[in-house]
């Protein structure tokens, strides 16, 4: 059984999630860990879209915004439980992705990138300008999930940080399991064939348009669920969650860790989430240092951190 085995990768991820709290000196680190898991979940969705199917999106934060505001508006406007609101947000994101995906996925390269960017900007503008519904730039409070009180009632007392670390970690494991299963499924093989060559994929009978749309919809659901978890954890949300920079951060995390690797993308999410925390002592130079790190990784580890390191280790072993 190799490291590429889905069970090995899942075991590594599960072990890290279970062991890391032993080394946390305070509850703050549980919050940071939960944020890493949320970012990693959205990035795993991009691995399916970019790494598997070879399609780019610079507007995926728009789907995160839909999921986040679903958890804010669902309980307030519709009286839904926050968990149902999260499912509603995922459904709306899937439908939206299916509707916009059909026309824009006919585009390629930077045309596709600009089209998806336009969608993300549109969602951000709606969330910012529709003050009567979303409170605009001031943001909205988000209802309490209520599950922590239930766990407390059955004797499992967790702090807020510990609770969200556990919930977000479990959701990430499920998301990674789905992505790893998809990799070797017939749909996953079709996506990877499409990534290699659309012409060759059509030649062997793959419905290219349908496979592109499937990848886009699945990745949109990942981003939506991540946005919902972020809003529920923070109990507050602003339109920044759907902003352009959030989309760029998501793509950067995927590329940094390895856009073809689920665990690699998770590593990229962890690094770019932790760096701002580590670089607070260099606040004036934070963006400069982060940019330098990205440049060095792209020069010396162009396939991303984890795939490049794994390839070098295999080369030494041989």
Secondary structure, DSSP 8 states (H G I E B T S, - for coil): --TTSHHHHHHHHHHHHHHHGGG-SSTHHHHHHHHHHHHHHHHHHHIIIIIIT----S-THHHHHHHHHHHHHIIIII---HHHHHHHHHHHHHHHHHHHHHHHTT--HHHHHHHHHHHHHHHHHHHHH-HHHH-GGG-EE-----HHHHHHHTT----HHHHHHHHHHHHHHHHHHHHHHHHTSHHHHHHHHHHH-HHHHHHTT--HHHHHHHHHHHHHHHHHHHHHHHHHHHTEE-GGGGSHHHHHHHHHHHHHH-TT-HHHHHHHHHHHHHHHHHGGGGGGGHHHHHHHHHHHHHHH-TT-HHHHHHHHHHHHH-
